[in-house]
Amino acid sequence: MAASSRAQVLRLYRALLRESQRFTAYGYRTYAIRRIRDAFRENKHLKDSEEIQTLVNKARTNLEIIHRQTPWHWDHGACSDHRGNYEGCKQRAHYTGIYAEPEPAKAKPGREVTAAQ
């Protein structure tokens, strides 16, 4: 494995562990950390660069999933990319509820509100 590829994998490994530490539930946190460590140990002897790249891409996808599931993510900017980049937040379908205008209150059926009351 080339030095730059090794550094990239180590950076990704640390990011996965760091993000997993943010799970509030003990069971989720310990499972995620154990699974990450086991997966990286299992594949540390790989030499095929194509297979390594496939696993790196899969790990990046998993990092994004973990990032979306941790409470820290919701408290500190719903769609920030850790660099303060909020471009495109309002266009993302799964964030529309955060930016939507509140709906006006509706009267309950059978209880019409009039100005004379």
N, C-alpha and C positions, 0 to 999 in steps of 0.2 A: 504494500500500500504506500502510495506517495505521501510525502510529509504533509502536503496541503490537504490531502484527503483525510489523513489521520487527524489533523487538527480540526477539520470540519466535523468529523464523527465525534470527537471528544467534546467539541462545543455543543453539538446536538445532544449528547448524553447528559452533559451538565444542565442544559436548558430543560430537558425532560424531568430530571430529578428535582430541579428548582421549582418548576411549575407544579409538580406532583406534591410538593411540600405544602402547597396552598389549599389542598383539600381539607375541609373542616372535619369530616368524619374520619375517625381513626382507621376503620376498616378499609375505606377507599384509598386513603393515603398509603397505608402499609402495603396493600395489594399492588397499587400502581408502582411504588418504588421497587418492590420485590420483582415484579414482572419486567420492569425496565432493566434492572441489573441482570436478571436471568437471560433476557433476550440478547443483551450486548455480550455477556460472557459466552453464550452459546455460539455466537457468530464472530468472535474475535479472531479466529484463525482463517477466515475467508481470504482468498487471494484474487478471486475473479472480480475485476473492477465493475463489470456490468451488474453482477449480483449485489455487490456492495452498494452501488448507486440505487438499485431497486429498493434495498432495505433502508437506505437513507431517506428516500422519498416517502416510504411508508412511515418512518419515524417522524418526519416533518408533519405528515397528515395527522398522526397521533398527537403530536405536540399542539397542533391547532385545536384538536378536539378537547384535550385536557385544558387548554387555555380558555376555551369557551365555557367549560364546566366548573371552573374554580370561582368561588365567590369574589376573590380579589378583583377579578376581571370586571365584574359588574359594579363594584364600588369605585373603581378608578378609571372610568371611561369605557363605555360599552363596546366601542369598536376601535380603540386605540391599538396601535401595533407596537407598544412599548417604546416608541420613539416620539409619541405625541402626534402621530399622523392620523387625522380623522377624515381624510379625503374619502368621499364616497359613502360615508356612514348612512346618510339619509336614503341612499339609493338601495341599500342592502335590504332584501325582503325580510330577513329575520330580525331587523332592528326597527321596522316601521312603527311598532307599538310605542317605542320610546319617543319618537319624534312626532307622532300624530297629534293633531289638535284635539283637545277634549271635546266630546260630544255634548250638546246641551242636554240638560236634564229633561226627561220625558215624564209626563203625568201618568199616573197609574190608571189602568182601565177602570171606568166607573167613577173616577174622582176627577172631574174636570175642574181645572183651576180657572177662576174668572177674577177680573179686577174688582168686582163689586163685593167680593167676600172680604 
